[in-house]
């Protein structure tokens, strides 16, 4: 688990971020696209993205940068590996397809 040098106390955290945090911790989030209904404007602004770019990344979560994942994880005070694991599970078929194509090229 990542321990942030500086943390945000839950009672001072934005209520929308507390909701998102709870969903990640409880395992309710299985795809990044599920975040589309939870303060998308606020989250996209946090990540420095316009809504359209944020939406595109929710559909194709491998496009999120490591910085984006870490900023979101810090804002909701969770280990960034929780988010990374969700993305990895979500894109596993894409990874396998690319690998299979690579192996057939030889």
C-alpha positions as CSV (number, residue, x, y, z in Angstrom):
1,X,0.0,0.0,0.0
2,X,1.2,3.4,-0.9
3,X,1.6,5.8,2.0
4,X,1.4,9.4,0.9
5,X,3.8,11.9,2.5
6,X,0.9,14.2,3.1
7,X,-2.6,12.9,3.4
8,X,-6.0,14.4,3.3
9,X,-8.2,13.8,6.3
10,X,-11.4,12.1,5.3
11,X,-13.5,14.8,7.1
12,X,-11.9,17.4,4.9
13,X,-12.2,15.5,1.7
14,X,-14.6,16.5,-1.0
15,X,-17.9,14.5,-0.5
16,X,-17.9,13.5,-4.2
17,X,-14.3,12.1,-3.7
18,X,-15.4,10.2,-0.6
19,X,-18.1,8.5,-2.6
20,X,-15.7,7.5,-5.3
21,X,-13.2,6.3,-2.7
22,X,-15.9,4.2,-1.1
23,X,-16.7,2.5,-4.4
24,X,-13.0,1.7,-5.1
25,X,-12.5,0.3,-1.6
26,X,-15.7,-1.7,-1.6
27,X,-14.8,-3.3,-5.0
28,X,-17.9,-1.7,-6.6
29,X,-15.8,-0.4,-9.4
30,X,-14.9,-3.1,-11.9
31,X,-14.4,-0.8,-15.0
32,X,-13.2,2.7,-15.1
33,X,-16.2,3.7,-17.2
34,X,-18.4,3.3,-14.1
35,X,-16.9,6.6,-12.9
36,X,-18.7,8.4,-15.8
37,X,-21.7,9.1,-13.5
38,X,-19.7,10.3,-10.5
39,X,-18.8,14.0,-10.7
40,X,-17.2,13.7,-14.1
41,X,-16.6,17.4,-14.4
42,X,-14.9,17.6,-11.1
43,X,-12.7,14.6,-11.7
44,X,-11.8,15.7,-15.2
45,X,-10.8,19.1,-13.9
46,X,-8.7,17.5,-11.1
47,X,-6.9,15.5,-13.8
48,X,-6.4,18.5,-16.1
49,X,-8.5,17.0,-18.8
50,X,-11.6,18.4,-20.7
51,X,-14.7,16.2,-20.4
52,X,-14.3,14.7,-23.8
53,X,-10.7,13.6,-23.1
54,X,-11.8,12.2,-19.7
55,X,-14.6,10.3,-21.3
56,X,-12.3,8.8,-24.0
57,X,-9.9,7.6,-21.2
58,X,-12.8,6.1,-19.3
59,X,-13.7,4.1,-22.4
60,X,-10.0,3.2,-23.1
61,X,-8.4,3.3,-19.6
62,X,-5.0,2.3,-20.9
63,X,-4.8,5.9,-22.1
64,X,-4.7,7.3,-18.6
65,X,-1.2,8.4,-17.7
66,X,0.5,7.2,-14.5
67,X,0.3,10.8,-13.3
68,X,-3.5,10.8,-13.8
69,X,-3.8,7.6,-11.9
70,X,-1.7,8.9,-9.0
71,X,-3.5,12.2,-8.8
72,X,-6.8,10.5,-8.6
73,X,-5.5,8.0,-6.0
74,X,-4.1,10.8,-3.9
75,X,-7.4,12.8,-4.1
76,X,-9.4,9.9,-2.9
77,X,-6.6,8.6,-0.6
78,X,-6.2,5.1,-1.9
79,X,-3.3,3.0,-3.1
80,X,-2.9,3.7,-6.9
81,X,-2.4,0.0,-7.4
82,X,-6.1,-0.5,-6.8
83,X,-6.9,1.7,-9.8
84,X,-4.1,0.1,-11.9
85,X,-5.4,-3.4,-11.1
86,X,-8.9,-2.5,-12.3
87,X,-7.5,-1.2,-15.5
88,X,-5.3,-4.2,-16.0
89,X,-8.3,-6.5,-15.6
90,X,-10.3,-4.4,-18.0
91,X,-7.7,-4.3,-20.8
92,X,-6.4,-7.9,-20.4
93,X,-8.1,-9.0,-23.7
94,X,-6.4,-6.1,-25.6
95,X,-3.0,-7.1,-24.1
96,X,-3.4,-10.7,-25.1
97,X,-4.5,-9.8,-28.6
98,X,-1.4,-7.6,-29.1
99,X,0.8,-10.3,-27.7
100,X,-0.7,-13.0,-30.0
101,X,-0.3,-10.7,-33.0
102,X,3.3,-10.1,-32.1
103,X,4.0,-13.8,-31.7
104,X,2.5,-14.6,-35.1
105,X,4.7,-12.0,-36.9
106,X,7.9,-14.0,-36.3
